[in-house]
Amino acid sequence: MKKNLAFLFLMTILLTACAGKGLTPSLGDTTWKLLSYGAIDSPTPALPDVDTTISFNADGNLNGNMGCNRFSGSYEISENKIEIGPLMSTAMYCESAMEQETAVLMLLNGTMTFESDSNTLTLFSEDGSSALKLIQK
């Protein structure tokens, strides 16, 4: 009887541990600050004086600020893929931030893969050659 209880207890622990695998991570109600962007092998650090943020809302909408222009749109997560867009953005010109803003907005459109842990989020372009690295605010 004790062996059966021990076996059931062990199986419960193993099944519980395995149940967590394959769950779709949630980004809902989180805000992230840009750390770097661009090519995987040589990312460009985010401009230190430009507050670039992305907020994912639980309702499937996202919004953010590129330091000059605000943007918004929708997103949908399936496993480790995130489909973003279409995005809408204001169209002000800010000389110091335009290169970063253009690069980030171009990467954010379409289907991407992502990795997330407790405080970092990396969004990879569809072809895997570029990424956005963010830290949770």
N, CA, C and O atoms as a GROMACS GRO file, in nm:
protein
  548
    1MET      N    1   0.082  -0.119   0.000
    1MET     CA    2   0.000   0.000   0.000
    1MET      C    3   0.087   0.126   0.000
    1MET      O    4   0.059   0.221  -0.073
    2LYS      N    5   0.193   0.125   0.083
    2LYS     CA    6   0.282   0.241   0.090
    2LYS      C    7   0.352   0.262  -0.044
    2LYS      O    8   0.374   0.376  -0.085
    3LYS      N    9   0.389   0.152  -0.112
    3LYS     CA   10   0.455   0.163  -0.242
    3LYS      C   11   0.360   0.226  -0.343
    3LYS      O   12   0.402   0.308  -0.425
    4ASN      N   13   0.232   0.187  -0.339
    4ASN     CA   14   0.134   0.244  -0.431
    4ASN      C   15   0.116   0.394  -0.407
    4ASN      O   16   0.107   0.472  -0.502
    5LEU      N   17   0.109   0.434  -0.280
    5LEU     CA   18   0.095   0.576  -0.249
    5LEU      C   19   0.218   0.655  -0.292
    5LEU      O   20   0.206   0.765  -0.346
    6ALA      N   21   0.335   0.598  -0.269
    6ALA     CA   22   0.459   0.664  -0.310
    6ALA      C   23   0.462   0.677  -0.463
    6ALA      O   24   0.500   0.782  -0.516
    7PHE      N   25   0.422   0.571  -0.533
    7PHE     CA   26   0.418   0.574  -0.679
    7PHE      C   27   0.321   0.681  -0.729
    7PHE      O   28   0.354   0.758  -0.819
    8LEU      N   29   0.200   0.686  -0.672
    8LEU     CA   30   0.101   0.786  -0.711
    8LEU      C   31   0.152   0.928  -0.683
    8LEU      O   32   0.132   1.018  -0.764
    9PHE      N   33   0.216   0.946  -0.571
    9PHE     CA   34   0.271   1.077  -0.536
    9PHE      C   35   0.377   1.119  -0.638
    9PHE      O   36   0.377   1.233  -0.686
   10LEU      N   37   0.468   1.027  -0.672
   10LEU     CA   38   0.572   1.055  -0.770
   10LEU      C   39   0.513   1.086  -0.907
   10LEU      O   40   0.558   1.180  -0.974
   11MET      N   41   0.414   1.010  -0.949
   11MET     CA   42   0.349   1.034  -1.078
   11MET      C   43   0.279   1.169  -1.081
   11MET      O   44   0.282   1.238  -1.184
   12THR      N   45   0.217   1.208  -0.971
   12THR     CA   46   0.151   1.338  -0.962
   12THR      C   47   0.253   1.451  -0.980
   12THR      O   48   0.226   1.547  -1.052
   13ILE      N   49   0.368   1.437  -0.916
   13ILE     CA   50   0.472   1.539  -0.929
   13ILE      C   51   0.522   1.546  -1.073
   13ILE      O   52   0.537   1.655  -1.129
   14LEU      N   53   0.548   1.431  -1.134
   14LEU     CA   54   0.597   1.429  -1.272
   14LEU      C   55   0.495   1.487  -1.369
   14LEU      O   56   0.532   1.565  -1.457
   15LEU      N   57   0.370   1.452  -1.355
   15LEU     CA   58   0.266   1.504  -1.444
   15LEU      C   59   0.247   1.653  -1.426
   15LEU      O   60   0.224   1.725  -1.523
   16THR      N   61   0.257   1.700  -1.304
   16THR     CA   62   0.245   1.843  -1.278
   16THR      C   63   0.361   1.918  -1.344
   16THR      O   64   0.340   2.024  -1.402
   17ALA      N   65   0.481   1.864  -1.334
   17ALA     CA   66   0.598   1.929  -1.394
   17ALA      C   67   0.586   1.932  -1.546
   17ALA      O   68   0.621   2.032  -1.608
   18CYS      N   69   0.538   1.825  -1.605
   18CYS     CA   70   0.524   1.819  -1.751
   18CYS      C   71   0.409   1.906  -1.802
   18CYS      O   72   0.413   1.952  -1.915
   19ALA      N   73   0.309   1.927  -1.720
   19ALA     CA   74   0.193   2.004  -1.764
   19ALA      C   75   0.229   2.147  -1.798
   19ALA      O   76   0.162   2.208  -1.881
   20GLY      N   77   0.333   2.203  -1.737
   20GLY     CA   78   0.373   2.340  -1.763
   20GLY      C   79   0.438   2.359  -1.898
   20GLY      O   80   0.441   2.470  -1.950
   21LYS      N   81   0.492   2.253  -1.956
   21LYS     CA   82   0.559   2.264  -2.085
   21LYS      C   83   0.456   2.284  -2.194
   21LYS      O   84   0.348   2.225  -2.192
   22GLY      N   85   0.490   2.370  -2.292
   22GLY     CA   86   0.402   2.390  -2.405
   22GLY      C   87   0.296   2.496  -2.381
   22GLY      O   88   0.217   2.524  -2.471
   23LEU      N   89   0.291   2.554  -2.262
   23LEU     CA   90   0.193   2.659  -2.238
   23LEU      C   91   0.232   2.785  -2.314
   23LEU      O   92   0.351   2.814  -2.327
   24THR      N   93   0.136   2.857  -2.362
   24THR     CA   94   0.163   2.982  -2.430
   24THR      C   95   0.191   3.090  -2.327
   24THR      O   96   0.108   3.116  -2.240
   25PRO      N   97   0.309   3.153  -2.335
   25PRO     CA   98   0.339   3.258  -2.239
   25PRO      C   99   0.245   3.377  -2.259
   25PRO      O  100   0.200   3.403  -2.370
   26SER      N  101   0.215   3.446  -2.153
   26SER     CA  102   0.127   3.562  -2.161
   26SER      C  103   0.210   3.690  -2.153
   26SER      O  104   0.296   3.704  -2.066
   27LEU      N  105   0.183   3.782  -2.242
   27LEU     CA  106   0.246   3.913  -2.236
   27LEU      C  107   0.147   4.018  -2.190
   27LEU      O  108   0.182   4.135  -2.172
   28GLY      N  109   0.021   3.977  -2.169
   28GLY     CA  110  -0.086   4.070  -2.134
   28GLY      C  111  -0.053   4.153  -2.011
   28GLY      O  112  -0.004   4.102  -1.910
   29ASP      N  113  -0.082   4.281  -2.022
   29ASP     CA  114  -0.062   4.378  -1.914
   29ASP      C  115   0.084   4.388  -1.870
   29ASP      O  116   0.114   4.395  -1.751
   30THR      N  117   0.175   4.389  -1.969
   30THR     CA  118   0.317   4.409  -1.941
   30THR      C  119   0.369   4.525  -2.024
   30THR      O  120   0.319   4.553  -2.133
   31THR      N  121   0.470   4.593  -1.972
   31THR     CA  122   0.535   4.703  -2.043
   31THR      C  123   0.684   4.676  -2.047
   31THR      O  124   0.744   4.634  -1.948
   32TRP      N  125   0.743   4.702  -2.163
   32TRP     CA  126   0.883   4.670  -2.187
   32TRP      C  127   0.957   4.791  -2.241
   32TRP      O  128   0.901   4.872  -2.315
   33LYS      N  129   1.084   4.803  -2.204
   33LYS     CA  130   1.171   4.911  -2.252
   33LYS      C  131   1.277   4.851  -2.344
   33LYS      O  132   1.334   4.746  -2.314
   34LEU      N  133   1.302   4.917  -2.455
   34LEU     CA  134   1.398   4.870  -2.554
   34LEU      C  135   1.540   4.873  -2.500
   34LEU      O  136   1.585   4.974  -2.446
   35LEU      N  137   1.612   4.760  -2.516
   35LEU     CA  138   1.754   4.752  -2.481
   35LEU      C  139   1.842   4.757  -2.605
   35LEU      O  140   1.944   4.826  -2.608
   36SER      N  141   1.801   4.681  -2.710
   36SER     CA  142   1.877   4.678  -2.834
   36SER      C  143   1.787   4.632  -2.948
   36SER      O  144   1.677   4.580  -2.926
   37TYR      N  145   1.835   4.653  -3.071
   37TYR     CA  146   1.759   4.614  -3.190
   37TYR      C  147   1.856   4.589  -3.304
   37TYR      O  148   1.972   4.631  -3.299
   38GLY      N  149   1.807   4.519  -3.405
   38GLY     CA  150   1.885   4.499  -3.526
   38GLY      C  151   1.938   4.358  -3.541
   38GLY      O  152   1.882   4.262  -3.487
   39ALA      N  153   2.046   4.346  -3.616
   39ALA     CA  154   2.104   4.216  -3.650
   39ALA      C  155   2.141   4.137  -3.525
   39ALA      O  156   2.193   4.193  -3.428
   40ILE      N  157   2.113   4.008  -3.528
   40ILE     CA  158   2.141   3.920  -3.414
   40ILE      C  159   2.288   3.923  -3.376
   40ILE      O  160   2.323   3.930  -3.258
   41ASP      N  161   2.376   3.919  -3.477
   41ASP     CA  162   2.520   3.911  -3.450
   41ASP      C  163   2.584   4.045  -3.415
   41ASP      O  164   2.698   4.048  -3.367
   42SER      N  165   2.514   4.156  -3.437
   42SER     CA  166   2.568   4.288  -3.399
   42SER      C  167   2.454   4.385  -3.368
   42SER      O  168   2.429   4.478  -3.445
   43PRO      N  169   2.384   4.363  -3.256
   43PRO     CA  170   2.270   4.448  -3.222
   43PRO      C  171   2.313   4.592  -3.191
   43PRO      O  172   2.424   4.617  -3.144
   44THR      N  173   2.224   4.684  -3.220
   44THR     CA  174   2.247   4.826  -3.191
   44THR      C  175   2.186   4.858  -3.056
   44THR      O  176   2.066   4.834  -3.036
   45PRO      N  177   2.264   4.912  -2.962
   45PRO     CA  178   2.206   4.949  -2.832
   45PRO      C  179   2.102   5.060  -2.850
   45PRO      O  180   2.117   5.148  -2.934
   46ALA      N  181   1.997   5.054  -2.769
   46ALA     CA  182   1.894   5.159  -2.772
   46ALA      C  183   1.958   5.291  -2.730
   46ALA      O  184   2.049   5.294  -2.648
   47LEU      N  185   1.909   5.398  -2.789
   47LEU     CA  186   1.959   5.531  -2.752
   47LEU      C  187   1.930   5.557  -2.605
   47LEU      O  188   1.817   5.537  -2.560
   48PRO      N  189   2.030   5.601  -2.529
   48PRO     CA  190   2.011   5.615  -2.384
   48PRO      C  191   1.913   5.725  -2.344
   48PRO      O  192   1.850   5.715  -2.239
   49ASP      N  193   1.898   5.827  -2.425
   49ASP     CA  194   1.811   5.939  -2.390
   49ASP      C  195   1.675   5.934  -2.459
   49ASP      O  196   1.601   6.032  -2.458
   50VAL      N  197   1.641   5.819  -2.519
   50VAL     CA  198   1.514   5.802  -2.589
   50VAL      C  199   1.438   5.688  -2.522
   50VAL      O  200   1.480   5.572  -2.530
   51ASP      N  201   1.327   5.720  -2.458
   51ASP     CA  202   1.247   5.621  -2.386
   51ASP      C  203   1.156   5.549  -2.483
   51ASP      O  204   1.047   5.598  -2.515
   52THR      N  205   1.199   5.432  -2.530
   52THR     CA  206   1.121   5.351  -2.623
   52THR      C  207   1.055   5.238  -2.546
   52THR      O  208   1.123   5.152  -2.490
   53THR      N  209   0.920   5.238  -2.544
   53THR     CA  210   0.847   5.138  -2.468
   53THR      C  211   0.739   5.072  -2.553
   53THR      O  212   0.687   5.131  -2.648
   54ILE      N  213   0.708   4.948  -2.516
   54ILE     CA  214   0.599   4.871  -2.578
   54ILE      C  215   0.516   4.811  -2.466
   54ILE      O  216   0.570   4.745  -2.376
   55SER      N  217   0.386   4.834  -2.470
   55SER     CA  218   0.294   4.777  -2.371
   55SER      C  219   0.199   4.680  -2.440
   55SER      O  220   0.135   4.714  -2.540
   56PHE      N  221   0.191   4.558  -2.387
   56PHE     CA  222   0.098   4.457  -2.436
   56PHE      C  223  -0.019   4.453  -2.339
   56PHE      O  224  -0.001   4.430  -2.220
   57ASN      N  225  -0.138   4.474  -2.390
   57ASN     CA  226  -0.258   4.471  -2.307
   57ASN      C  227  -0.321   4.333  -2.314
   57ASN      O  228  -0.304   4.261  -2.412
   58ALA      N  229  -0.393   4.296  -2.210
   58ALA     CA  230  -0.455   4.163  -2.203
   58ALA      C  231  -0.561   4.143  -2.312
   58ALA      O  232  -0.595   4.029  -2.344
   59ASP      N  233  -0.613   4.251  -2.368
   59ASP     CA  234  -0.719   4.241  -2.469
   59ASP      C  235  -0.666   4.218  -2.611
   59ASP      O  236  -0.745   4.218  -2.706
   60GLY      N  237  -0.535   4.198  -2.627
   60GLY     CA  238  -0.479   4.172  -2.760
   60GLY      C  239  -0.436   4.296  -2.834
   60GLY      O  240  -0.402   4.289  -2.952
   61ASN      N  241  -0.436   4.410  -2.766
   61ASN     CA  242  -0.387   4.533  -2.826
   61ASN      C  243  -0.253   4.569  -2.765
   61ASN      O  244  -0.224   4.534  -2.651
   62LEU      N  245  -0.174   4.640  -2.841
   62LEU     CA  246  -0.047   4.690  -2.790
   62LEU      C  247  -0.035   4.836  -2.825
   62LEU      O  248  -0.101   4.885  -2.916
   63ASN      N  249   0.049   4.906  -2.752
   63ASN     CA  250   0.077   5.046  -2.780
   63ASN      C  251   0.214   5.078  -2.726
   63ASN      O  252   0.270   5.002  -2.648
   64GLY      N  253   0.266   5.191  -2.767
   64GLY     CA  254   0.398   5.227  -2.719
   64GLY      C  255   0.440   5.364  -2.766
   64GLY      O  256   0.365   5.437  -2.831
   65ASN      N  257   0.562   5.396  -2.728
   65ASN     CA  258   0.622   5.523  -2.763
   65ASN      C  259   0.763   5.494  -2.812
   65ASN      O  260   0.840   5.425  -2.746
   66MET      N  261   0.794   5.548  -2.926
   66MET     CA  262   0.928   5.529  -2.982
   66MET      C  263   1.023   5.641  -2.941
   66MET      O  264   1.134   5.651  -2.994
   67GLY      N  265   0.982   5.724  -2.847
   67GLY     CA  266   1.064   5.837  -2.806
   67GLY      C  267   1.018   5.965  -2.872
   67GLY      O  268   1.039   6.074  -2.819
   68CYS      N  269   0.958   5.953  -2.986
   68CYS     CA  270   0.905   6.067  -3.060
   68CYS      C  271   0.759   6.041  -3.095
   68CYS      O  272   0.671   6.120  -3.062
   69ASN      N  273   0.735   5.931  -3.160
   69ASN     CA  274   0.600   5.896  -3.206
   69ASN      C  275   0.540   5.784  -3.122
   69ASN      O  276   0.609   5.696  -3.072
   70ARG      N  277   0.409   5.791  -3.109
   70ARG     CA  278   0.333   5.685  -3.041
   70ARG      C  279   0.282   5.590  -3.148
   70ARG      O  280   0.262   5.629  -3.263
   71PHE      N  281   0.260   5.465  -3.110
   71PHE     CA  282   0.206   5.367  -3.203
   71PHE      C  283   0.108   5.276  -3.129
   71PHE      O  284   0.110   5.268  -3.006
   72SER      N  285   0.023   5.209  -3.206
   72SER     CA  286  -0.070   5.113  -3.148
   72SER      C  287  -0.108   5.012  -3.256
   72SER      O  288  -0.088   5.035  -3.375
   73GLY      N  289  -0.164   4.902  -3.211
   73GLY     CA  290  -0.205   4.797  -3.303
   73GLY      C  291  -0.254   4.677  -3.225
   73GLY      O  292  -0.293   4.689  -3.108
   74SER      N  293  -0.253   4.563  -3.289
   74SER     CA  294  -0.301   4.441  -3.224
   74SER      C  295  -0.191   4.336  -3.228
   74SER      O  296  -0.095   4.345  -3.306
   75TYR      N  297  -0.207   4.237  -3.141
   75TYR     CA  298  -0.115   4.124  -3.142
   75TYR      C  299  -0.191   3.998  -3.106
   75TYR      O  300  -0.295   4.002  -3.040
   76GLU      N  301  -0.136   3.885  -3.151
   76GLU     CA  302  -0.194   3.755  -3.118
   76GLU      C  303  -0.079   3.657  -3.096
   76GLU      O  304   0.014   3.649  -3.176
   77ILE      N  305  -0.087   3.582  -2.984
   77ILE     CA  306   0.018   3.487  -2.949
   77ILE      C  307  -0.032   3.345  -2.970
   77ILE      O  308  -0.144   3.310  -2.934
   78SER      N  309   0.055   3.263  -3.028
   78SER     CA  310   0.030   3.120  -3.043
   78SER      C  311   0.163   3.050  -3.020
   78SER      O  312   0.256   3.062  -3.100
   79GLU      N  313   0.172   2.978  -2.909
   79GLU     CA  314   0.295   2.912  -2.866
   79GLU      C  315   0.406   3.016  -2.854
   79GLU      O  316   0.392   3.109  -2.775
   80ASN      N  317   0.516   3.003  -2.929
   80ASN     CA  318   0.624   3.101  -2.919
   80ASN      C  319   0.623   3.200  -3.035
   80ASN      O  320   0.724   3.265  -3.063
   81LYS      N  321   0.510   3.212  -3.102
   81LYS     CA  322   0.497   3.306  -3.213
   81LYS      C  323   0.403   3.419  -3.173
   81LYS      O  324   0.305   3.399  -3.100
   82ILE      N  325   0.436   3.538  -3.221
   82ILE     CA  326   0.350   3.654  -3.198
   82ILE      C  327   0.330   3.722  -3.332
   82ILE      O  328   0.425   3.752  -3.404
   83GLU      N  329   0.204   3.746  -3.364
   83GLU     CA  330   0.170   3.818  -3.487
   83GLU      C  331   0.128   3.958  -3.448
   83GLU      O  332   0.034   3.976  -3.371
   84ILE      N  333   0.197   4.056  -3.501
   84ILE     CA  334   0.174   4.196  -3.466
   84ILE      C  335   0.129   4.271  -3.590
   84ILE      O  336   0.184   4.254  -3.699
   85GLY      N  337   0.027   4.355  -3.572
   85GLY     CA  338  -0.010   4.445  -3.678
   85GLY      C  339  -0.152   4.425  -3.725
   85GLY      O  340  -0.221   4.330  -3.687
   86PRO      N  341  -0.192   4.515  -3.808
   86PRO     CA  342  -0.116   4.631  -3.856
   86PRO      C  343  -0.099   4.734  -3.745
   86PRO      O  344  -0.181   4.744  -3.654
   87LEU      N  345   0.009   4.812  -3.755
   87LEU     CA  346   0.037   4.916  -3.658
   87LEU      C  347   0.001   5.052  -3.716
   87LEU      O  348   0.014   5.077  -3.835
   88MET      N  349  -0.045   5.139  -3.627
   88MET     CA  350  -0.070   5.278  -3.662
   88MET      C  351   0.027   5.363  -3.581
   88MET      O  352   0.056   5.331  -3.466
   89SER      N  353   0.078   5.469  -3.641
   89SER     CA  354   0.176   5.552  -3.571
   89SER      C  355   0.154   5.698  -3.605
   89SER      O  356   0.109   5.733  -3.714
   90THR      N  357   0.186   5.784  -3.508
   90THR     CA  358   0.187   5.927  -3.539
   90THR      C  359   0.306   5.952  -3.631
   90THR      O  360   0.390   5.864  -3.648
   91ALA      N  361   0.314   6.069  -3.689
   91ALA     CA  362   0.416   6.093  -3.792
   91ALA      C  363   0.494   6.223  -3.768
   91ALA      O  364   0.511   6.303  -3.860
   92MET      N  365   0.541   6.243  -3.646
   92MET     CA  366   0.625   6.359  -3.619
   92MET      C  367   0.769   6.324  -3.655
   92MET      O  368   0.808   6.207  -3.654
   93TYR      N  369   0.847   6.426  -3.685
   93TYR     CA  370   0.989   6.403  -3.716
   93TYR      C  371   1.073   6.449  -3.597
   93TYR      O  372   1.063   6.563  -3.552
   94CYS      N  373   1.155   6.359  -3.549
   94CYS     CA  374   1.247   6.389  -3.439
   94CYS      C  375   1.384   6.339  -3.483
   94CYS      O  376   1.410   6.218  -3.481
   95GLU      N  377   1.469   6.427  -3.520
   95GLU     CA  378   1.597   6.393  -3.581
   95GLU      C  379   1.677   6.291  -3.500
   95GLU      O  380   1.735   6.199  -3.558
   96SER      N  381   1.682   6.305  -3.370
   96SER     CA  382   1.769   6.220  -3.289
   96SER      C  383   1.722   6.076  -3.279
   96SER      O  384   1.803   5.987  -3.251
   97ALA      N  385   1.595   6.050  -3.301
   97ALA     CA  386   1.542   5.915  -3.278
   97ALA      C  387   1.488   5.846  -3.402
   97ALA      O  388   1.444   5.731  -3.394
   98MET      N  389   1.491   5.910  -3.517
   98MET     CA  390   1.423   5.854  -3.634
   98MET      C  391   1.482   5.722  -3.683
   98MET      O  392   1.407   5.633  -3.723
   99GLU      N  393   1.612   5.707  -3.682
   99GLU     CA  394   1.673   5.583  -3.731
   99GLU      C  395   1.630   5.464  -3.643
   99GLU      O  396   1.591   5.359  -3.693
  100GLN      N  397   1.638   5.484  -3.511
  100GLN     CA  398   1.595   5.378  -3.419
  100GLN      C  399   1.446   5.350  -3.433
  100GLN      O  400   1.404   5.234  -3.439
  101GLU      N  401   1.367   5.454  -3.439
  101GLU     CA  402   1.222   5.439  -3.450
  101GLU      C  403   1.183   5.361  -3.576
  101GLU      O  404   1.101   5.270  -3.569
  102THR      N  405   1.240   5.397  -3.688
  102THR     CA  406   1.209   5.330  -3.815
  102THR      C  407   1.247   5.182  -3.809
  102THR      O  408   1.170   5.096  -3.851
  103ALA      N  409   1.366   5.152  -3.757
  103ALA     CA  410   1.413   5.014  -3.749
  103ALA      C  411   1.323   4.930  -3.658
  103ALA      O  412   1.288   4.817  -3.692
  104VAL      N  413   1.285   4.984  -3.543
  104VAL     CA  414   1.202   4.910  -3.448
  104VAL      C  415   1.063   4.886  -3.506
  104VAL      O  416   1.012   4.774  -3.498
  105LEU      N  417   1.001   4.988  -3.563
  105LEU     CA  418   0.867   4.971  -3.620
  105LEU      C  419   0.866   4.873  -3.736
  105LEU      O  420   0.770   4.798  -3.753
  106MET      N  421   0.972   4.872  -3.816
  106MET     CA  422   0.980   4.776  -3.927
  106MET      C  423   0.988   4.633  -3.873
  106MET      O  424   0.926   4.542  -3.929
  107LEU      N  425   1.064   4.612  -3.765
  107LEU     CA  426   1.076   4.479  -3.707
  107LEU      C  427   0.947   4.433  -3.641
  107LEU      O  428   0.918   4.313  -3.638
  108LEU      N  429   0.868   4.526  -3.590
  108LEU     CA  430   0.747   4.490  -3.516
  108LEU      C  431   0.630   4.443  -3.602
  108LEU      O  432   0.535   4.386  -3.549
  109ASN      N  433   0.634   4.463  -3.731
  109ASN     CA  434   0.523   4.422  -3.818
  109ASN      C  435   0.537   4.277  -3.861
  109ASN      O  436   0.646   4.234  -3.901
  110GLY      N  437   0.428   4.202  -3.853
  110GLY     CA  438   0.428   4.066  -3.904
  110GLY      C  439   0.438   3.962  -3.795
  110GLY      O  440   0.412   3.988  -3.678
  111THR      N  441   0.478   3.841  -3.837
  111THR     CA  442   0.488   3.729  -3.746
  111THR      C  443   0.632   3.716  -3.698
  111THR      O  444   0.726   3.717  -3.778
  112MET      N  445   0.647   3.705  -3.568
  112MET     CA  446   0.778   3.694  -3.507
  112MET      C  447   0.777   3.578  -3.409
  112MET      O  448   0.670   3.533  -3.366
  113THR      N  449   0.894   3.528  -3.374
  113THR     CA  450   0.904   3.434  -3.263
  113THR      C  451   0.958   3.514  -3.144
  113THR      O  452   1.018   3.620  -3.161
  114PHE      N  453   0.935   3.461  -3.024
  114PHE     CA  454   0.985   3.533  -2.908
  114PHE      C  455   1.027   3.439  -2.798
  114PHE      O  456   0.982   3.324  -2.789
  115GLU      N  457   1.114   3.490  -2.713
  115GLU     CA  458   1.158   3.422  -2.592
  115GLU      C  459   1.139   3.521  -2.478
  115GLU      O  460   1.165   3.641  -2.493
  116SER      N  461   1.093   3.471  -2.365
  116SER     CA  462   1.069   3.558  -2.251
  116SER      C  463   1.106   3.486  -2.123
  116SER      O  464   1.081   3.366  -2.107
  117ASP      N  465   1.166   3.560  -2.031
  117ASP     CA  466   1.185   3.508  -1.897
  117ASP      C  467   1.123   3.611  -1.802
  117ASP      O  468   1.041   3.692  -1.846
  118SER      N  469   1.160   3.610  -1.680
  118SER     CA  470   1.090   3.696  -1.584
  118SER      C  471   1.105   3.845  -1.612
  118SER      O  472   1.015   3.922  -1.579
  119ASN      N  473   1.216   3.888  -1.673
  119ASN     CA  474   1.229   4.033  -1.695
  119ASN      C  475   1.284   4.073  -1.831
  119ASN      O  476   1.303   4.192  -1.855
  120THR      N  477   1.309   3.979  -1.921
  120THR     CA  478   1.352   4.016  -2.055
  120THR      C  479   1.262   3.951  -2.160
  120THR      O  480   1.205   3.844  -2.138
  121LEU      N  481   1.251   4.018  -2.272
  121LEU     CA  482   1.172   3.970  -2.385
  121LEU      C  483   1.253   3.994  -2.511
  121LEU      O  484   1.301   4.105  -2.534
  122THR      N  485   1.269   3.891  -2.592
  122THR     CA  486   1.339   3.905  -2.720
  122THR      C  487   1.242   3.865  -2.830
  122THR      O  488   1.187   3.754  -2.830
  123LEU      N  489   1.221   3.956  -2.923
  123LEU     CA  490   1.135   3.932  -3.039
  123LEU      C  491   1.226   3.914  -3.160
  123LEU      O  492   1.306   4.001  -3.191
  124PHE      N  493   1.214   3.800  -3.229
  124PHE     CA  494   1.297   3.769  -3.344
  124PHE      C  495   1.219   3.787  -3.473
  124PHE      O  496   1.102   3.750  -3.482
  125SER      N  497   1.284   3.846  -3.574
  125SER     CA  498   1.220   3.863  -3.704
  125SER      C  499   1.185   3.726  -3.760
  125SER      O  500   1.237   3.623  -3.716
  126GLU      N  501   1.096   3.726  -3.858
  126GLU     CA  502   1.047   3.600  -3.916
  126GLU      C  503   1.162   3.515  -3.971
  126GLU      O  504   1.159   3.393  -3.959
  127ASP      N  505   1.262   3.579  -4.030
  127ASP     CA  506   1.375   3.502  -4.085
  127ASP      C  507   1.484   3.477  -3.981
  127ASP      O  508   1.584   3.410  -4.011
  128GLY      N  509   1.468   3.529  -3.859
  128GLY     CA  510   1.563   3.503  -3.750
  128GLY      C  511   1.691   3.582  -3.756
  128GLY      O  512   1.781   3.558  -3.676
  129SER      N  513   1.702   3.677  -3.848
  129SER     CA  514   1.827   3.752  -3.862
  129SER      C  515   1.833   3.877  -3.774
  129SER      O  516   1.941   3.929  -3.748
  130SER      N  517   1.717   3.924  -3.728
  130SER     CA  518   1.711   4.047  -3.648
  130SER      C  519   1.628   4.024  -3.524
  130SER      O  520   1.548   3.931  -3.517
  131ALA      N  521   1.650   4.111  -3.425
  131ALA     CA  522   1.575   4.096  -3.299
  131ALA      C  523   1.561   4.229  -3.228
  131ALA      O  524   1.639   4.322  -3.247
  132LEU      N  525   1.459   4.234  -3.144
  132LEU     CA  526   1.440   4.343  -3.048
  132LEU      C  527   1.459   4.281  -2.911
  132LEU      O  528   1.396   4.180  -2.880
  133LYS      N  529   1.544   4.339  -2.829
  133LYS     CA  530   1.562   4.291  -2.692
  133LYS      C  531   1.506   4.398  -2.599
  133LYS      O  532   1.542   4.515  -2.608
  134LEU      N  533   1.418   4.354  -2.508
  134LEU     CA  534   1.350   4.447  -2.418
  134LEU      C  535   1.362   4.400  -2.274
  134LEU      O  536   1.383   4.282  -2.248
  135ILE      N  537   1.349   4.494  -2.182
  135ILE     CA  538   1.348   4.462  -2.039
  135ILE      C  539   1.216   4.511  -1.981
  135ILE      O  540   1.166   4.618  -2.018
  136GLN      N  541   1.161   4.433  -1.889
  136GLN     CA  542   1.031   4.469  -1.832
  136GLN      C  543   1.046   4.591  -1.742
  136GLN      O  544   1.140   4.602  -1.663
  137LYS      N  545   0.950   4.682  -1.756
  137LYS     CA  546   0.949   4.804  -1.673
  137LYS      C  547   0.875   4.778  -1.546
  137LYS      O  548   0.863   4.868  -1.462
   0.00000   0.00000   0.00000
